[in-house]
Amino acid sequence: MNVITILVDSMNRHFLGTYGCASGVTPNMDRFARRAAVFDGHFIGAAPCMPARRELMTGRQEFFWRGWGHLEPFDRPIAREARIAGATTAIVTDHYHYWENGAHGYLEHFQAARCLRGHELDNWNSDPIDGELPDWADSIAKRGRPGYSRQYYNNVKDFTQPEDFFAPKTFAQACDWLDTNHTHEKFFLWVECFDAHEPFHVPEPYKSMFTDQTGEGMTCWPPYQDGYHGHNDAFWNSTTPEEVAYIRSQYMGKLAMVDAFMGKLFDKLDEHNLWDNTAVIVTTDHGHELGERQRYGKQPPLYDTAAHIPLMIWHPKHPGPRRVDALTTAIDIYPTILEMLDAPEIKSPHGRSLLPLLTGQTTDHRDAVMYGWFGCGAMLTTNDYSWFTSWDNSVPLYWYSAMYSHHGPCPGIVGGQFMPGVDGPVWKIPVQGEPPYPELLFDRRNDPDQQVNLVHEKPEVVNMMREKLANLMREQGVPEEQYARLKLQR
């Protein structure tokens, strides 16, 4: 059986029709959902972009050990394992972080890699810019992101139609790869677009699809803000409800553009009669906050807007439509793909295959999922509650990696065998954590929008969640200092 994985960056499940959105943003993904298994309890493992990708491509939970970076020498990358299983492997992506310094190892194991340059701040075009920036680009700088607009504008200044933009080109390249490679005995294709990531800059007809505003003087790229530490307060002190609504409309337009061209890939599966022998996975790395709680982006604490993400799977031997209520997490994608490809050996450090859920062998998977951001707290979700730890920054924090990639001197760094299941030595590197936020507890059933913090009202639930988190940490063998840092009993 073939496997196609479609990874859409920053996809907020609240804008997908299959998850309840009535605005018609994603008709093609909704069409796919009508034949697939739709997972209602799927969560991230680590954020942001590169930590999420390492988890997806290795099945190893990331955030207790290290943050943004490369694959490790001891990882078993998905593309290499797929090749061992006899699959021809390829990736098509415009996710420019893959070819930045410090993020290597993700592409090299694929037999074919088609990489599209120029998104966001990719150093792609250095041409002189003649004249003033157009209003949309100038507003990016004036509305909270000084220094961001010129490189992006330089990259896209000649784009005139949707087909020039990044997501359309990515899906077009994926369709082209299928045209010439669909006859392989077995293939594994990873299709990944950086959209719907910001900047939320889209051409017509998507720009005005969900708004009547022209956007003059408004930004399509708001600065991140966390709502706890006063980060970028100037934006919120000067924005208007109209600008907030405009930003949301441009996100919706970008997601609609992604969906339209993803539909062409689905059509290509029709054309080559691939649905009968090809599994298709559609998911994201994380969601994206769009003004909720005066927050933009994806940063701790990772509310459901960023952490509770879409997952849809078509399996030709176990077709839908159906809903899967089980709690699942990003690290489960890795063993699922390898099992679909009949890999002879599946060594997933922390992930659990979703195949038993797809086949109907079980309806249970996990009683809790944990997720987080390196240097911050941890989040734990059960069927009933979501609990977010605070943390103690006076407790030492270490970054564990087989490669030393930090700049400048690093007093206190030592090497040794610190990681369970990793036979070789790694560096234990002292680093500084992030400023803490308050401890939070939300009732998932009665407060799905996570508005009421119950930490002080339900101490017995907090204690239960503490015990569950500590148990999961023990199972993974997380670093000893993390227990004291998160105020847990070892």
N, C-alpha and C positions, 0 to 999 in steps of 0.2 A: 504494500500500500504506500502511496505517496502522502506527503504531508506538506501543506502550505500554512505558514504562520504569518498573520497580518497584524503588525504592531503599529498602532496609531498613537502618537505621543499626546499626552495631556487631554485624554478623552473623558469628559465628564458624563457619567452615566445618566444624569438627569436630563440630558438633551437627546437621548435615544428613545425612539418611539416604543421599542420593546420594553423599556424600563419606565414607561409612563408619560413621556413627553408627547403632547398633542400638537406641537408646532410644525410637524412635517420636516424636521431637519435631516433625518437619516432614512429615507425610504428604501435605499438599497440594503443597508444593514438590517432594517426591519424585515425586508424580503428574505434575507439570509436567516434571520432569527426564526422565521416561520417554518424552516426546514431543520433547524439545529436544536441542540440542547442549550438553553439559556441559564446561566448560573446566577442566582440571586444573592449568594453570600460570598462573593469573591473579593479578596482584599490584596493590597500590595504587600510586599515583604519589607523593602527598604526604598527610601527615596533620597535624592531625586533621580535624574536620568540614568547616569552610569551605574550607581549601585543597583537600581532596578534591573538593568540589563545583565549585570553579572549574575544576579539571582536567576533570571530567566534562562540564561545560557549555560549555567553550571549547576543549578539546584542547590546552591550553598547560600544560607542566610547570611546577610552581609553586615548589618548595622551594629552588631556588638563588637565587631573585630576591626573594621576599617570603613572608610567612606569612599568617595569618588575616586576612581582610578582604573587601572589596567586589570586584565585577567592575571591570575597568579600562575607560576610554573606548575603548581600542584593541582590546578583546576583541570577538569575534563570537559573541554568546550563541546557544546552541542553539535557543532559542524563536524568535528573530528569523530565523535561517537557515531554520528549519522553515516559518515563515510565507512567506518568499520562495519556498520550494519548493511553496507552495500548500496547506499543511496548516493546519487549524484547531488551535490550540494551547491546552493547558490544563495547569495544575498543581494537584494536591490534596495538601496537606501540613500536618503539625503541627510541622514543624521550626522552632522559634521563633527560631533564630538568624537566619533570613532577614529578620525584621523588627526586629532589633536595630540600633542605631546602629553604623555601620562595616561593615555586611554587605549593602549595598544593591546593586541591579542584577540580582539573580537572578530575581526574580518579575516585574519590570515589563514584560518583553518577551512574556510569555504573554498571549493574548487573554482567558483566564479564569483566575482564581486563587482557589481556595477554601482558606482558611487557618484552621486550628483552633488556638485558643490554650490555654495553660495547662500545657504540659509542663515538667518539671524546675524551673528557676528563673525561668520566664517571669513577669513582673510583670503577672499577669492578675487576681488577686482580692486585694482589700485589706480584706475584711470582718474585723471583730474576731473573734478566736477565743475562744470561751467554754470555760472549763475547761482541763484538762490535755490535752496531746497523747496520743493512744493509744500503746501500747507500741511499735508498729512505727515510728512517726514519732519518738518520743522516743529510740529506740535509734540512729537515724541520727545524731543529734547526739552521743550519748554514745559512739558507736563510731567516731569519727574525722572526722565532718563537722559540726562545730558551726556553727550558723547556716544550714544547708542545709534543714532539715526544715520550718520553719514556712511558708515560701512554697509549697513543694510541697504540704504538707498542706492549706493554705488553698485551693489550686486543685482538689484532688480529694476534699475531705472529704464531699461529697454524692454521690460515686460509689457505687453499690450493686450493679452488675452489669457483666459484661464490656462490654456495649454502651455503657456510659458512658465507657469508657476510650479513650485516644487512638488507638491503632492500629485498633481496631474502628470508631471514628467516621471515621477517614481512609479506610478501605476502603469504608465505607458511602457516603461522599460520592463516591468514585470510581465506585462502581456507579451512583449516581444520575446522575452526569455522563454515563456511557455510555448510560443509559436515554434521555436526551434529546438526545444528540449523536452516537450511533453511525451515523446516516444521512449525516453529512458525506461528501463525496466522498473526502476524505483528512483524517486527524486525527493529532495527536501529543499523547499524554497522558502526563504525568510524575506518577507516584504515589509519594509519599515519606512514610514514617512514621519518627518519631524513635525509636520502639522498634525493636530491643531494647536501646536505650540505657538506662543507669541513670537513676534508681533502679529496681531490679528489684522493683518493687511491683506485684503482680498480684492480681486477685480469684480466688475459687474459680470453676471447678474447677481453675484453673491453679496456684494457690498450693500445693496439696498434691499435684499430679500427679506430682511426682518426689521427694517427701520425706514422711516420717512426722513430721517435727519441726514443732512449732507456730511456731517462730521467736521465742519470747519472749526478750527481752533480746538478740536478734541483729539485725544490721543487714542491710538489703537494698540498701545504698548504701555500699560500702567506699571509703575514700580511695584515690586513685591513689598508687602507689609504684613506683619505678623499679628498685629492687634494687641500685643502684650508689652513690647519694648519701645514703643514710640518710633518704630522704624518708618521713615518716609511719611511722617504725619503731615508734612506740607501738602502732599497730594490730597489727602482727605479734607484738609482745612480749606482747600480751594476748589474742589470738584463740585459738580452739580448732579442732581438726579438724572438730568438729561445726558450728561457725559457717562455716568455709570450705565445707563440703559444703552447708550451707543456702543460702549465697549462690549457689552454682552451681545449685542446684535452682530458685531463683527466676529466675535468668537463663533456664534451660531452660523454665520456665513462661511467661515473657514471650515467648520465641521461639515457643513452642507457640501462644500467643494470637495473635501476628502471623500465623502460618501458617494458623490456623483461619479468620481473616477474609480473608486473601489468597485462600483457597479460594473464598470467595463471589464474589470478582472473577473468578476463573477460571470459575465457574459462569455469571457474567453474559456472558462471552465465548461460552459454549455457547448461552445463551438467545438471543443476537442473531446467532448464526452468524458470528462474527467471526474464527474461527481461520483461515479460508481466505484472508483478505485483511489480516491484522494480525500483524506481528512483535511479539514480547514478549521483553523483556530483564529478567532478575531478577539483581540484584547488591547490593553494599553499598559503603559508603565505606571501611570498615576493619573488622578483627575486634576482639576484646576479650579481654584476658588476665584469667583468673579464678582467680588464685592460683598459677599456674605460676611457678616461680622466686621465689616470694614477691612477685609483681607483680600489680597490678590496673590495668586501663585500657589505654591505647594511648599509649605514649611511647617515645622512643628508649632503647635500640636497639630497632628494630621487628622483633622476632622473627616467625616465620611465623604465630604465633597472632594477630597483628594485621595482618601484611602480606600473607599468602597468603590470598586471599579467594575466595568463590564467585562464579561467573558462569555463568548458563544462558540460552540464547537459542533461542527458537522462531522459525523462519523458514518461512512457509507453502510456499515453493517449494523448500526444502531441509530437509525434516523429519528429526527424529531417530528413535529415540534413537541418540546416538553420543557418544564422548568426543573431546575435542580436547586434545592434549598440548602444543601450542605455548606458548611463553612470551608472555603478553600483559599489558597494563597498563591502568590506568584511563583514560589519555588516548586510548586506542583506541576508547572508546565513542562519543565525539563524531563522528568521521568515519563510523563504522559506521551511526549513526542517520541521518545526513544522506544517506548513500548509499542506505539503505533507502527514504528519502523522495524519492529521485530529485532531490536538490538540484542546481540548475544549476551551482553552483560550490562546491567544498568546500575551504576554506582552514583546514586543521588545522595549527597551528604545529608540533606534535610528535607527534600521534597518527597511527596507521595503521589503516585500515579492517580489520575482521575478516571482511568479506564473502568474500575469497578462501579463508579457512579454512572458512567455512560452505558455500561452493559446492563445495569439494573441489579447487579450482584449485591449491592448495598445502597442504603440511603444515608449512611453515616460516613464521615470522613475525618473530621477533627472536632473536638468539643470547644476549641478556642484557637484563634490565630493571633500571632504577635507580629508587630511591624514597628518601624521606627526610622530614625535618622541618626547617623553616627554622631556622637558627642552630645546627644540630647537624651531624653527619656525613652521609654518604651510604651507602646500602646497594646492593649490586649482586648480582643473582642470575642464574646461568646454569643449565643443566640439571644441572650437577654440584655447584656450590658456591654458598653465600651468604657474602658478605664485607661486613663493616661497618667503615667507616673510623672512626678517632678523628679529632681535629682540634686545631688550635693556636689557642687563644683570644687569643693575643697578636697574631694577624694581624687587621687591621681587617675588619669585617663591615658590609655595607650592605644596606638595604632599598630596592628600586626600585619606584616607583609614580608614576603620573601625578597622584595626589592625596595631599596631605600631611595625614595624619590623626593624627599623633602629638600628644600633649599637651605643652604647655610648650615652652621654647626648645630648639633643636636645633643647637648649634654644629657647623659643618662641613658642613651640608647644601648641596648644589649641584644645579643642574639641567643637563640635557644629553641628547643622544641616545645612550643607553647600551645599548639593547636591540636585538638583531638583528631585523629585520622590523618594527620600530616606528618610523615616520617622525617622530612628534612627540617633544617632550622629556618626560623623566620626572625625578622627584626621586631623588637618590642620598643616602640618609639613613643616617648612622652609627648603628648599634645594637649592643647587647651580645649576645653569643652565650651558649649554655648551657654548663654545666660538662661537660667531656669524659667519655666512658666509654672502656673499653679497646677496642682493635682486636680484631675477632672474625672467625673463619673456620669455617664448618661444611660438612661433607660432606652434601649433600642426599640422596644415595642410601643411605648407610650410617648416617646419624645424622639421621633426619627430625625428631626432637624437639629438635635443636640443643642437645645437652648437652655436646659435647666441642669445645673451642676449639683449632683446629689451626694457629693463626697461626705459632707457633714451629716446628711440625713440618713445615710445607709452605711454606717461603719462596718456592719457585718458583711455586706456585699464587697466593700473595699478589701476587707481581710481575705475573703474568698478569692478575689481577683489577684491579690498579692501572692497567695499560695499557688494559684494556677500558673502565674507568670514565673515564679521561682522554679516550679517543677519543669516547665518547658525549657528554662535556661539550663537547668541541670542536665536534661536530656541532650542538649546541644553542647554541653561542656563549655559554656561561655567563660570569658576571663573572670578570675576571682574578684577583681576590683569592681566589677559591674554590680555585684550584689550590694556592696556598701554604697556605691554611687547612687543606686536606685532605692536605697533604704529598705532592702529586703534581707530576710534571713537566709544565710547560705545553707 
